[in-house]
């Protein structure tokens, strides 16, 4: 759904909505998967070490 060349906001919204309606529904997340599972994990800082 490339709407870069459509200048009119209302027209663009209409096309996007139609494409969203036509698209296949997204699969549900598996029961054991955390919501932020793809996020980069922050490493624990060692005591006495500066952050920056």
C-alpha positions as CSV (number, residue, x, y, z in Angstrom):
1,X,0.0,0.0,0.0
2,X,2.1,2.9,-1.3
3,X,0.3,6.2,-0.8
4,X,3.3,8.5,-1.2
5,X,2.1,10.0,-4.5
6,X,-1.4,10.9,-3.2
7,X,-1.5,14.5,-2.0
8,X,-5.1,14.6,-0.7
9,X,-5.3,13.5,3.0
10,X,-8.9,12.2,2.8
11,X,-8.2,10.3,-0.4
12,X,-5.1,8.7,1.1
13,X,-7.1,7.7,4.3
14,X,-9.8,6.1,2.2
15,X,-7.3,4.0,0.2
16,X,-5.5,3.0,3.3
17,X,-8.7,1.9,5.1
18,X,-9.7,-0.1,2.0
19,X,-6.3,-1.9,1.9
20,X,-6.5,-2.6,5.6
21,X,-9.9,-4.2,5.2
22,X,-8.8,-6.3,2.3
23,X,-5.6,-7.6,4.0
24,X,-5.6,-11.0,5.7
25,X,-6.1,-10.8,9.4
26,X,-2.9,-10.9,11.5
27,X,-2.2,-14.1,13.4
28,X,-2.6,-14.1,17.2
29,X,0.5,-14.1,19.3
30,X,1.4,-17.5,20.8
31,X,0.4,-17.9,24.4
32,X,4.0,-18.2,25.8
33,X,5.4,-15.3,23.9
34,X,6.0,-12.0,25.8
35,X,4.8,-8.8,24.2
36,X,8.3,-7.2,24.1
37,X,10.2,-10.4,23.1
38,X,11.8,-8.7,20.1
39,X,13.1,-5.8,22.1
40,X,16.8,-5.4,22.7
41,X,17.6,-6.4,26.2
42,X,19.5,-4.0,28.5
43,X,22.6,-5.6,30.1
44,X,23.0,-5.4,33.9
45,X,25.7,-2.9,35.0
46,X,28.5,-4.2,37.2
47,X,28.7,-2.4,40.6
48,X,31.1,0.6,40.6
49,X,30.9,1.1,36.8
50,X,29.8,4.4,35.3
51,X,26.9,4.6,33.0
52,X,28.5,7.1,30.6
